[in-house]
């Protein structure tokens, strides 16, 4: 699978652009704030039905315009697959595959899998547990639609349960039977989410350790520790035990929506004790391990997007990463950078064909194919 053609209209700082892409390596070159990352974001839209950096669809419409369009032509098993995304202000987003509109955007997730490494990934280490849960959910959902459905169901039930808890306090009343209805609906999705997250962490860990050693050049031990209330109890007992606290706080305090993924290096939390270099290597190794798990599950390579990696790593770690990517089958790769000289030689040595696009103020000013 690879993206053969990308077209954008009124997307971010692009009035209009069309790119014929290389099945192997595509490099977007230009100064900062010229629009390199916006092209990666458009590709992300085609895969996930949303931006990776701007959660509100309207924020991605070019200033002064009323709508944006993104089109992509993918080649899957030798056949073309056309994806269309259109967003107009104050209207429902349109998302189509081969001219047929989706009834549920969730049905599109996983058709054209993608892994992105970007400066925003530092949030995985520095921010709250919701970011790390989202990481697990994003990866698993790309190869397991049943998991995504369970996640959607769980979040819907959780929202209803929290609304009911709030109503109890507002009305100064309590109805155990009405609460039990929502509690029972949480059982099945909770267990599936927990079991599949646990299985995923066990599966990704060996790949993660291998990639970390390669990128960092270090023999220090690293690990992923999955923490969940369900390790020690079932969801029914947890909800019963926390009912008093839930009623006071007006929200559900126990469940898989509170799961945590602890990042460790030499048995210590990376967030507190990891150096900047260790944290960066940790994140990239984690993302490459994500790539490997998706590849095995899907039976083909997801797209790999590397955004501003030179800003994230020192020269040695960058060369280790590029050598790793060049020496293995990573499928179609997209890279952004402020200059071509730092990585062109290593890819020329591989004999790969690649396309280099020079970007300036939302325009493709030149294209070089090698």
Buried (B, 14 or more C-beta within 10 A) or exposed (E): BBBBBBBBBBBBBBEEBEBEBBBBBBBBBBEEEBBBBBBBBBBBBBBBBBBBBEEEBBEBBBEEEEBBBBBBBBBEEEEEBBBBBBBBEEEEBBBBBEEEEBEEEBBBBBBBBBBBBBBBBBBBBEEEBEBBBEBBBBBBBBBBEEBBBBBBBBEEBBEBBBEBBBBBEEEEEBEEEEBEEBBEBBBBBBBBBBEBBBEBBEBBBEBBBBBBBBBBEBEEEBBBEBEBBBEEBEBBEBBEBBBEEBBEBBBBBBBBBBBBBBBBBEEEEBBEEBEEBBBBBBBBBBBBBBBBBBBEBBEEBBBBBBBBBBBBBEEEBBBBBBBBBBEEEBBBBBBBBBEBEBBBEBBEEBEBEBBBBBBEEBBBEEEEEE
